[in-house]
Amino acid sequence: MEQSTAPLDKAYDDMPYPPSEYRLLGAFRVWAVIDYFFPYKEFMGEDWSDVLRQFIPRMEAAKDALDYHLAIAEMVTHMHDSHSSVTSPVLRNHFGEASAPIRVRAIEGLPVITGFTDQQAAKDAGLEIGDVILKVDGVDASQKIAERLKYLAHSTPQSGIFYATERGLVRGPKDSTATFAIRDLHDQVREVKVQRKVEYLPKTQGDRTGDVLRILPGNIGYADLDRLPVSQVDEMFEKFKDCPAIIFDDRGYPQGTAWHIAPRLTDKNNIVAALFRRSDPASADFPNGELASSETLTTFLQRIPASDKSRYHGKTVMLIDERTISQAEHTGLFFEAANGTKFIGGPTEGANGDVTFFSVPGGIMVHFSGQGVWHADGRQLQRLGLQPTVEVHPTLAGIRAGKDEVLDKAIEYVQGQP
């Protein structure tokens, strides 16, 4: 029998501002999908049904399309899941589809330029790495970050601040001019203007440069997992075979290399790397509590694949921070299970599990973590993230001096220095 390709639910994208009954359908659809299928309800920290009661009047009172779309976005934040997001043409227009040519991170609580998405454009505007952004278009940076954070679902505080800073602070309408008040490297406050463009939006991969694989002083191997393809894994192990330690940089999003690297970090077989759980509802809840939460809990263990290739027996550490999410965190689980790889840096985002999505009236798409993932020994990962063995964070002085303080600490660690 031919499988249908029709969508399971209608997006009603022809009505960006739906009538009230469709706006209510939006709230109930968000509630129902998450109530039946979200694997992390136990970690929400609030009653999901109370969230529905809170947002029913918000949907009824929404005065226009933007008000309604923002209400859906805010409702989804109560899931506390960094995989969760709400997208629509209305929201993209509101928050801006373009960016200034810079990357911004929270460093010591301040929004600091840490990289460029177009170096020449940033240089022409007079922007430098280490500049602190004080205001954007006349509004305090802290206020803009807080406003964006209200509509961003996040598993952990560090995750929320990262996305609100990188995705919210310097974005705006296509081809608009951003006016920044910055405190520069000489601690002088000045005004800078730069154009926003769609092509300046940050890509998934970060802005690290240099060789993907290199040997650091002390004969320590370094691999940038953000840029390392599967095709270079064999080359990596050959290059580092005589190194007493390897530093894996996981401060970003890897390219599926965990399944090829982890088997070569251990001599053991059938090692459990992660525990998965998924809820499969058996029926709808009956009224008056006659039948509630009728479901099958599917649990399975994910094991590190077998490999007949050479093994590496030296020390391994992994660099992590608030940019480490999902597959990046899963890579940490694999390495941790394989040989006890230690983590250096800051706690990760705390969101793992295949992203799935559904539609809501108004042409709105909602994404969320569709499967639950735990450490191999059953420890919680969601809303906690990978925790560093040695916690260290970049400083403003370090950024301005061009230092990578997290990498420096990892080198000290593998060399046995205090």
C-alpha positions in Angstrom: 0.0 0.0 0.0 1.3 3.4 -0.9 2.2 5.5 2.1 0.5 8.8 2.4 2.7 11.9 2.3 0.0 14.2 3.7 0.9 16.1 6.9 -0.5 14.8 10.1 -1.8 18.2 11.2 -2.7 21.4 9.4 -0.5 24.5 9.8 -3.3 26.9 8.6 -0.5 29.0 7.2 -3.0 31.0 5.2 -4.2 32.6 8.4 -1.2 34.2 10.3 -3.8 35.7 12.7 -6.3 32.9 13.1 -9.8 33.4 14.6 -10.0 32.8 18.3 -11.1 29.1 18.0 -8.0 28.4 16.0 -5.8 30.3 18.4 -7.2 28.1 21.2 -6.5 25.1 19.0 -2.9 26.3 18.9 -2.6 26.3 22.7 -4.3 22.9 23.0 -2.1 21.4 20.2 1.0 22.5 21.9 -0.2 21.2 25.3 -1.4 17.8 23.9 1.7 17.0 21.8 4.0 17.8 24.7 1.8 16.1 27.3 1.8 12.9 25.4 5.2 12.8 23.7 7.7 15.0 25.5 10.2 12.7 27.3 11.3 15.2 29.9 8.1 16.3 31.6 9.5 15.2 34.9 12.2 17.9 34.6 10.0 20.8 33.6 9.7 22.0 37.2 6.1 23.1 36.8 2.6 21.7 36.1 2.1 21.6 32.3 -1.6 21.6 32.6 -1.4 24.8 34.7 0.6 26.3 31.8 -2.3 25.5 29.5 -4.7 27.2 31.9 -2.4 30.3 32.0 -2.2 30.6 28.2 -5.9 29.9 27.2 -6.8 33.6 28.1 -3.6 34.8 26.4 -4.7 33.1 23.1 -8.2 34.6 23.4 -6.9 38.1 24.1 -4.2 38.1 21.4 -4.9 41.4 19.5 -3.0 40.6 16.3 -0.8 38.0 14.6 2.4 39.0 16.4 0.7 38.9 19.8 -0.6 35.4 19.1 2.8 34.1 17.7 4.6 35.5 20.7 2.2 33.8 23.1 2.9 30.5 21.5 6.6 31.1 21.7 6.3 32.0 25.4 4.2 29.0 26.1 6.9 26.7 24.7 9.5 28.3 26.9 7.8 26.5 29.9 9.1 23.2 28.5 12.6 24.3 29.6 14.2 22.5 26.7 16.9 24.1 24.5 15.9 22.0 21.6 12.5 23.6 21.7 11.9 26.5 19.4 9.0 28.3 17.6 9.4 29.6 14.1 7.1 31.4 11.7 7.3 34.2 9.1 5.7 36.5 11.7 8.4 35.8 14.3 11.3 35.9 11.8 10.1 39.4 10.7 9.7 40.5 14.3 13.1 39.3 15.6 15.0 40.0 12.5 16.3 37.9 9.7 19.7 39.5 9.5 22.7 40.1 11.8 25.7 42.3 12.3 28.9 40.6 11.1 30.0 39.5 14.6 29.7 36.7 17.1 28.8 37.7 20.7 29.1 35.7 23.9 28.5 36.5 27.5 31.9 36.9 29.1 32.0 37.7 32.8 28.3 38.7 32.4 29.0 41.1 29.6 28.1 40.8 25.9 31.5 40.6 24.2 32.5 40.4 20.6 34.4 37.0 20.3 34.5 36.5 16.6 33.3 37.7 13.1 31.0 36.2 10.5 32.5 38.7 8.0 35.9 40.0 9.2 36.3 42.7 6.6 32.8 44.2 7.3 33.5 44.2 11.0 36.9 45.7 10.5 35.6 48.4 8.2 33.0 49.4 10.9 35.8 49.6 13.6 34.7 46.5 15.6 37.3 44.4 17.3 37.4 41.1 19.3 37.1 42.0 22.9 34.7 45.0 22.4 31.9 45.1 25.0 28.5 46.0 23.6 26.7 48.4 25.9 23.8 49.5 23.8 22.1 48.4 20.5 20.0 51.0 18.7 19.9 53.1 21.8 18.6 50.3 24.1 20.8 48.8 26.9 22.2 45.4 25.8 21.1 43.8 29.1 17.5 44.9 28.3 17.5 43.5 24.8 18.9 40.2 26.0 16.2 39.9 28.7 13.5 40.8 26.1 14.7 38.0 23.8 15.2 35.5 26.6 11.4 35.8 27.4 10.6 33.9 24.1 13.5 31.4 24.0 13.1 28.0 25.5 16.2 26.9 27.3 17.3 24.0 29.4 19.8 25.8 31.5 20.6 29.5 32.4 23.9 29.4 30.4 22.0 28.1 27.4 19.4 30.8 27.5 21.9 33.6 27.9 24.0 32.2 25.0 21.1 32.1 22.6 19.6 35.5 23.7 23.0 37.1 23.3 24.1 35.5 20.0 20.6 35.3 18.4 18.9 38.3 19.9 21.3 41.1 20.6 22.6 42.1 17.2 19.9 40.9 14.9 17.4 43.1 13.1 15.7 43.7 9.7 17.6 42.8 6.5 19.9 45.6 5.3 19.1 47.7 8.4 21.9 49.6 10.2 22.8 48.6 13.7 24.1 51.3 16.0 26.3 50.0 18.8 27.6 51.8 21.9 30.7 49.8 22.7 33.5 49.9 25.3 36.6 49.2 23.3 39.9 47.6 24.2 41.2 51.0 25.5 38.1 51.3 27.7 36.8 54.1 25.6 33.1 54.3 24.9 32.2 55.1 21.3 29.4 54.7 18.8 29.8 52.3 15.8 27.4 51.7 12.9 27.3 48.6 10.8 24.9 47.0 8.3 23.0 43.9 9.1 22.8 41.2 6.4 21.3 37.8 6.1 24.7 36.3 5.1 26.1 37.6 8.4 24.0 35.2 10.5 26.3 32.8 12.5 26.6 29.3 11.0 26.3 26.1 13.0 30.1 25.7 13.0 32.0 28.2 15.0 34.8 30.6 14.1 37.9 28.7 15.2 40.8 28.7 12.7 44.1 26.9 12.4 44.7 23.3 11.7 41.8 20.9 12.6 44.4 18.5 13.8 47.6 19.7 15.4 50.2 18.7 17.9 50.6 21.2 20.8 53.7 21.9 22.8 54.4 18.9 25.1 53.5 16.5 22.3 49.7 16.8 23.0 47.3 16.1 20.3 44.5 18.6 19.6 41.4 17.8 17.5 38.7 20.4 16.7 35.5 18.3 16.6 33.6 21.2 15.3 35.4 20.9 12.0 36.7 17.3 12.0 35.0 15.2 9.3 34.6 11.4 9.6 37.0 11.1 6.7 39.9 12.5 8.8 39.4 10.2 11.9 42.0 7.6 10.7 44.4 10.4 10.0 43.9 11.8 13.5 44.7 8.5 15.2 47.8 8.0 13.0 49.0 11.6 13.7 48.4 11.3 17.5 49.5 7.7 18.1 52.6 8.7 20.0 51.0 11.5 21.9 50.5 10.9 25.6 47.2 12.9 25.5 44.6 14.2 23.2 42.4 17.3 23.7 39.1 17.1 21.9 37.5 20.5 21.3 33.7 20.0 21.6 32.8 23.6 22.0 30.4 23.6 19.0 28.7 21.0 17.0 30.6 17.9 15.7 30.1 16.1 12.4 29.1 12.6 13.5 32.6 11.5 14.5 31.7 10.0 18.0 30.7 6.7 16.5 34.1 6.4 14.8 36.4 7.8 17.6 34.9 6.3 20.8 35.4 2.6 19.7 39.1 3.3 19.4 39.5 4.8 22.9 38.8 1.4 24.6 39.7 -2.2 24.4 36.3 -3.3 25.8 33.3 -4.4 23.8 29.6 -3.8 24.1 30.0 -0.7 26.2 26.8 1.2 26.9 27.2 4.8 25.9 23.7 6.2 26.6 20.3 5.3 27.9 17.2 6.3 25.8 13.6 6.5 26.9 10.6 7.4 24.8 6.9 7.6 25.8 4.4 5.8 23.5 0.9 6.7 24.5 -1.6 3.8 24.5 -4.8 5.9 24.7 -6.0 9.4 25.5 -6.6 10.3 29.1 -10.1 9.7 30.3 -12.0 12.3 32.2 -12.3 12.3 36.0 -9.1 10.3 36.3 -10.6 7.0 35.2 -7.6 6.4 33.0 -4.7 8.7 33.0 -1.2 8.5 31.4 -1.9 5.2 29.7 1.4 4.7 27.9 4.2 2.3 27.1 7.7 3.5 28.2 10.2 2.3 25.6 13.8 2.1 26.9 16.8 1.0 25.1 20.6 1.1 25.5 22.9 2.5 22.9 26.2 0.8 22.7 29.6 2.0 21.3 30.0 0.3 17.9 32.7 -2.4 17.4 35.9 -1.5 15.5 38.8 -3.6 14.2 41.1 -0.5 14.0 44.0 0.5 16.2 43.3 1.7 19.8 44.6 4.8 21.5 45.5 4.4 25.2 46.6 7.9 26.3 44.8 10.5 28.3 41.8 12.2 26.7 40.0 15.4 27.7 37.2 17.2 26.1 36.6 21.0 26.0 33.0 22.0 26.7 30.9 25.1 27.3 27.4 26.6 26.7 27.7 26.0 23.0 27.9 22.3 23.4 24.4 20.8 22.7 22.7 17.7 21.5 25.1 15.6 19.3 28.0 17.5 21.0 26.7 16.3 24.4 26.1 12.9 23.0 29.7 12.8 21.9 30.7 13.5 25.5 28.6 10.6 26.6 30.3 8.3 24.1 33.8 9.4 25.2 33.0 9.3 28.9 31.7 5.7 28.6 34.6 4.6 26.4 37.6 5.6 28.6 36.4 8.1 31.2 37.3 11.1 29.2 37.4 14.2 31.5 35.6 17.5 30.7 37.3 20.9 30.9 35.4 24.2 30.7 31.8 25.1 31.6 28.6 23.1 31.9 26.9 22.3 28.5 23.4 23.3 27.3 21.6 20.2 28.7 19.4 19.3 25.7 19.8 15.9 24.0 17.4 13.7 22.1 16.2 13.7 18.5 14.5 16.9 17.5 11.0 16.5 16.2 8.4 19.0 15.2 4.7 19.7 14.7 2.6 22.6 13.3 0.3 25.0 15.0 -2.4 27.2 13.4 -0.9 30.4 11.9 2.0 28.7 10.0 3.9 28.1 13.2 6.4 25.2 13.6 7.3 24.0 17.1 10.4 21.9 17.7 11.2 19.8 20.8 13.4 16.9 22.0 11.5 13.8 20.9 13.5 11.2 22.8 15.0 11.2 26.3 18.7 10.6 26.8 20.5 9.8 30.0 24.1 9.0 30.9 24.9 5.3 30.6 24.6 4.8 34.4 21.2 6.5 34.4 22.3 10.0 35.6 20.3 13.0 34.3 21.6 14.9 31.4 18.6 17.1 30.4 18.6 20.5 32.2 22.0 19.7 33.7 24.3 19.2 30.8 27.8 17.6 30.9 29.6 18.8 34.1 33.2 19.8 33.9 35.9 17.9 35.8 37.7 21.2 35.9 35.6 24.3 35.5 37.1 27.3 33.8 35.6 30.1 31.8 37.0 32.7 29.5 37.7 36.2 30.9 37.5 39.6 29.2 41.2 40.1 29.7 41.9 36.7 28.1 39.6 37.4 25.1 41.3 40.8 24.6 44.8 39.2 24.8 43.9 36.5 22.3 44.1 33.7 24.8 42.1 30.4 24.9 42.0 30.0 28.7 40.0 26.8 28.5 42.5 25.2 26.2 45.3 26.4 28.4 43.8 24.8 31.4 43.3 21.5 29.6 47.0 21.5 28.7 47.9 22.0 32.3 45.5 19.3 33.3 46.9 16.6 31.0 50.4 17.5 31.9 49.6 17.0 35.6 50.1 20.6 36.6 48.0 22.1 39.4 
